[in-house]
Amino acid sequence: MTATDFSVDGMRVLVVGAARSGVAAARLLARRGAVTTLTDRKAAIPEATELTALGITLELGAHVVSSFEAADLIVMSPGVPLDVPEVVRARAAGVRIIGELELASRWLRGPIVAITGTKGKSTTTTLVGRMLAASGRHVLVGGNIGIPVSAQVDESTADTVHVIEASSFQLESTETFRPWIAALLNFSADHLDRHRDEAAYAAAKVRIFANQHARDWAVINADSAEAGRLSSNILPQVVRYAVEHTAEAEVHASRGFVWHRTSEGEVPLLPLAAVELAGRHMLSNVVAATAISHLAGARGDSLARGLHGFTGLEHVMEPAGTRGGVRFINDSKATNVDAAARSIESFDKVVAIVGGRYKGGDFSGLVPALRGHGRAVVAIGEARSMVRQALADVVPVEEADTLADAVRRAWDLAVPDGVVLLAPACASFDMFADYAERGRRFKEEVALIVKA
């Protein structure tokens, strides 16, 4: 089915979940002629007046079972699990269920570049968008980062490159989603509060390759054994990249450049001097973005121009201030153990603020990083006793009731020359609305210390 022959005109479509992606999907469906209902257990949403004016029926405060069973199609917002009882019953009754990404992708006209992985997705996606834009392409960046793909459909043309960050929550409900270039950056246990087990999480991730053809491309991290294992039987052409296992990769970083290994020798793509990001894992993201962008047609100095001035995303290895000899770093988006470990390894004399709502993984995975780079840990949130149990034999661990208290204790422990690093390895929902609010609150507390 192409972007021109998929139609919802006159269909009764129920959108489940009234967060950003669900609202965008409801708007898109209404514009495309669907009889659209948006449901959420929240009692109110700020877009209510606007959506009602578009003819969208709102069912807020509770799900109406009859609406699920009467729908011709159900579209899931990625934040809503597929196993909520109303959805399970609707599926059993034969109602078709897809996700917001699947819906939007059916109307996209230009090629899709999709990026997934346990960590590094947002940075890599942003860099690919910048590099392709610098090469003169019309680029729309969206998905799990920034703007939902449903909000970009009307801008899509045959010349548009859609650069999409794809989460496991989005990919698990895809049917026909087909990227021209699909990238798997890495894989480690995560989101086990949502997925049944690690195997289910992995199955969701590899759906990014499910509909690719032999002429499409897969970009795989040669430094990640798990990424290699998960991509071992895929159909598309494979390009591997690396910053460590460089002999196994077509695109790799060494000797001052990112190189492309070809049958005619090695071709320099990007001078490493252009990279303004700290940390080995951030360099890996740059190499991934270079490989993807080069495949998508970026040439010459457009790769370096895409990097120029990019010092990172908010809440990703973000410098938050300095007091005396102590640096403060906001990596609130390090919401799993592996990401937090990579963050800790990027600095020395680290006092790490770790904890929040546990979502799977083993905190002992932080031990090697802390042995080599850590000074202490301040544990917060619901998981703080688990953090203490896993790490107290490695570095001193203190507990804090609030983030404000954690920042102050971490500062005391970091004086005179350490790094206070927010790398929670957990979700934020026990204390904050999301990782962004947690990061903002961290920066506010740091600002009070810096200005004192």
N, C-alpha and C positions, 0 to 999 in steps of 0.2 A: 504494500500500500504506500503510495507516495504522498508528499505534502499536499497535493491538490485533490486527492480523492477520498481522504478521510473526512467524514462529516458527522457532526453531532446535531445537526439541524432537526429540531422537533423532539429530540431525545430527552427523557427525564434523567438528569445527571445529578448525583449527590456528591458533593465535595466534603470530605471528612477532615476537619482540622482547619481552624480559622487563623492560623499564624500566617506569616508572610507568603509562603508558597501556596497555601490553600486559598487565600484571598486573591492572589494573582490568577490562579487556575479558575476560580469562580468568575472573575471578570472576563477572562478569555472565553470561557464557555458561553457566557451570556452574549458576548459579541458574535459568537459563531452560531447563535440561534438555539442553543440548548435551553430547555426548561430547567433552570438551575436552582438547586437548594444547597446552602452551606450550613453545616452543622458543627457545633463545638460544645463541649461541656462547660466552657466559660459562660458566665451569665451575660457578658457584654463585650463588644469589640468596638474600637474607635471608628472603624470604617462602616458601621451599620447604616447610617443615613445614606451614604453614597451607594452602597451595594443594593439597598432596597430601591433606590431610584433607578438602578439598572434593571430592575425586575427580578432580582435574586431574592428568593425566600430564605430567611434566616431562622434556624432552629437552634437557639442558644440555651444554655443552662442544663440541658440533658439531650441525649440522643433519642429520636423518635423511631422506634423499631420499624414501624410500618413504612417509613420513608426509605429505609435500607432495602426492604423487601420489594418495594414498588419501583425502585430505580431500574433504568435500562443499563446504566453504567455508574459505577462508584469510582471516584478519583480520590486517592489517599494523599494527604499532605505528609511529607516525609517524617514529621515528628510524631505521627500516630502509628503505633504498632499494627501489624496486619492481623494480630490475634485478638483484637478487642471483640467481645462477644457478638455485637451487632454485625460486624463484618464477617465473622465466621459463619453466622447464620445466613447472611445474604449470599455468601459464596456457596454454601450448601444448597441454597435455593436456586442456584444457577445464574446469579447476577455477576456480570463481568466486573472485575476489579483491577485497576491499574493505578500507577503512581503519577504524581504531577510531572515528573521528568519525562516519563513515557508519553503522557498526553501532549506536552509542549513539543517534544521532538518530532512528532508526526507532522507538524506544520512548519518546521524549519526548512528553509530553502537552500541554505549554504552548507558546506561541509562542517562536521563536528569533530573537534579535538577534545577528548574527555580524559580527565586525570583523576586517579584514585590512589589510595594507599592509606596506611594508618596515620602517618604523619607527613608533613611537608606539602600537602595538597594546595593549601591556600597560597603559599609563597610561590610554588611552581606555577600554578594557574595564573597568578598575577604577572609573573615574569614572562610567560608565554604570550599573554595578551600585549604586554609592553613591547616585546621583541617583534611580534607580527605587525603591530601598529607602526613601529618604527620602520618596517620594511614597506609600508604603504598599503597594507591590507585593511579592509574594513572589518573590524573585530568587535564582537560583543562578548564580554566576559560575564559569566553568571553561574547559576546553579547553587551549590552549597555555599558559595561565597557571594556576597553582595546581592545582586538582583536575581530573582527566580527566572528560570528560562521561560515560563509562561508570560512574563512581563516583557519578553523580548521578541515574541513571535511576529508582531506587526512590523518590526524593524528588519526582519530577516529578508535578505535577498540572495540570489544565486551566488553573489560575490562575497557574501558575509562569511567569515570564519567564526564559528561559535566555539569559544573556549570555555569548557564546562568543568567545574569541580564537582565530582560525583561521589557522594557518600554511599556507604553501604545501605543506609535507609532509603535512598533514592533508587539505587540499582536493584534492590531485591524485588521491586514491583515493576520492573521493565519487561517488555515482551519483544518489541521490535527495535529498540534503541540500538543504533549502529554508528559508532564513531568511525571516521576515516582514520584517525590516529587515536589509539587508546594507550594510556600509560599506567603502569602499576609501579609505584615508587618504592613500596616496602610492605611488609605485613607483620603484625604482632598482635597478640591478644588485646582486644578492646571491645567496648560496647556489649559486654556480656550481661549487662543489665537489660539489654534489649533483645539480642540474639540468643537463641536457645543454647548454643555452645560455640566454641571456636570454629568448628567445622561449618556451622551455619553462617557465621560471619565471613569466613573465607568464601563460601559459595556465593554470597551476595557480592563480594568484591569482584570475583572472576566473571560475573555476568557482564562486565564491561566489554568482554571479548566475545560474548555468546553469538552475536549476529554479524560479526565481521566477516568479510570475504577474504579470499587469498590475496587480493590486490590491496587490501588495507594494511595498516601498520600497527604493530604493538611495540611500545618502548618500555623496556624492562631494566630494573636496577640490578646489575651484575654483582653488586656488593651485598644484596639481600638474598640469602639462600631460600627463604620462604617465597619471595617473589618469583624466583626462578622455578621453584617446585610448582607453584600454582599456575604458572604460564607454560608448563612443559608440553601441553598437548593442544595448544591453540592453533587456529588456522592462519591468521595473518602473517605477513612478513615481520620478522623481529629485528629490532635494533636494541642493543644493550649499551648501557652507559655505566661508568664507574669512576670513583675517586680512589679506590683501594685496589680492587682486582682489575687493574687496567689492561692486563694482557687478555682478559676475557671479554672486552668491550670494544665496540666499534667507535664509540664516543667516550673520551676519557680525559681526565685532568692530570697533566704532568708537565714538567719542564716549562713552567710559566704560561701554558696555554691550555685551552680545551681543544683537543684534536679529534678529527674524524679519520679513522683508519679505513682506507680504501684499497682496492686491488693495485692501485698505482702509487701507493705510499700514504703517508700521513699528511693531512691538510689542516692547518691551524684555523680554528673557527672563532676563538674568543681569547683575548689576553686576560690572564687571571688578575692582572693589575686593575682591570675594570670592575672587579667584584668589590662591593662596599659592605659586605655582610660578614659577620663573625660566626665562627663555628664550622667544624667539618661537615656537619649535617646540612648546614645552609649552603656550603659549596656543592654538596651533592644535588641540592635543589636547582642550583644554577646550571650544573651540567645537564640535569634532566631537561630543564627548560631549553637549553641550547640544542640538545638532540631533537626535541619535539619541534622547535621553531625551525630548525634547519630542514627537517623533513617536510615541514609545511611551506617551505619556500623562502624563508628569510636568508638573505645572503649579505656578504660584505660586512660593513660596519654597523648594520642595523642591529645585530645581536648586542654589540657593546653599547650602542645608543639606547637600546631598551633597558639596559642595566643602569645607565647614567643617573645618578641621584637617588637610586633606590637603596635605602638603608634598612628596609624591612617593613613588615606590616605591624599595625598596632597590636599589642598583646603577644607578639612573637619575637622573643629575644630583644625586646624594646628597652633601650636605655631610659631609665626613669629619673635619674638624678645622681648627684654625688655629694657627700658630706665628708669633709676631711679626706681621708684616704679610702673611704668606703664607697663602692659603686652599688647602685640599685638597678636590678634588671627585672622587667615584667615579661614573663613567659607564661601568662595565664592560659594560653591556648595549648600548653603542654598538658593535656588532660589524660594521658595514659603513661604507664611506667616507662615505656621505651622512649617516648618523647622527652620525658623529664630527665632520663639518664643522659641522653644526648646533650641536653641543655647544661646539665651539671658538668659534663666533660669539657665544655667550651670555656670554662673559667678555672681559676685556682682559688683556694682559700674560701670556698663557697659555704655560706650559711643558707640552706635551702628551706623554703616554706613549702611544706608538702601536706596534702590532705584535702578533704572535701567529702563528697559522696562517692563511695566505692562503686566502681563499675567493671570490676574484673581485673585480672592481672595479679602479679606477685610483687609486692614492694621490695622483696629481696633482690629484685632485678636492678635496684639502685645501688647495691653494695659495691660493685666494682668501680662505678663512677665516684662514689663517695670516698672510697679508700684512696683513690688517686687525686681527688680534687676537693673533697669536702672538709669543712671544719666543724659543722654542726648542722642539726635539723631542728626546725620548729614545726611541730605537727598541729594541724587545725582540722576542724570539722568532724563529721561523723566517723571518719576513718582514722582518727588520730591514734587510737589505741592500737590499731593494726600497724600503723606506721612505726610507733614506738617499739612494738614487739619485733618487727622485722629489722630495725636499724639500730637499736640501742647498743648492740654489741660492737658496732662499727664506729659510730661517732656519737657525741653527746646529743640527746634528743630532749627537747623541752616541749611542753604542750601549752597552747594558748586558746582562750575562749573566743576571741574575736580576731579579725584580721588586723585591726589596729594594734592590739596587744602583740600579735605575732611579728609585725614589722618592727616594733620597738625592741622586742627581745632579740630578734635577728640582728638588728643594728648593734646592740650591745655586744653580741657574740662576734660580730664581724670587725669591730674596731681592733686594730687601727688600719688594717690594709686588706680587708676581705671584700667579698661580694655578697650582697643580699639578693637572693634569686627566688622569685615566685615561680616555682615549677611544680604545680600541685599533684600531678599524676592522677587526678580524680576529676569527676564532674563537680560543678559548682552549686547544684540545685539545693543543697542543704542550707546554704547561707545566702545565695545570690540568685538573681534571675537567670544568669548565664555567665559564661567565662568572661564576656566583655565587661559586665558590671563588676565582676571580681577584679579584673585588671584595672578598671578605672578607680575603684576604691583603694587598691594598692598604691596607685600613683598619687592619689589624694593624701594618703598617709605619709608617703615619702616626701611630698611637697611640704608638709608640716615640719618634717625633720630638717629638710634642706634649708628652709627659710628661718628656722629658729635661731 
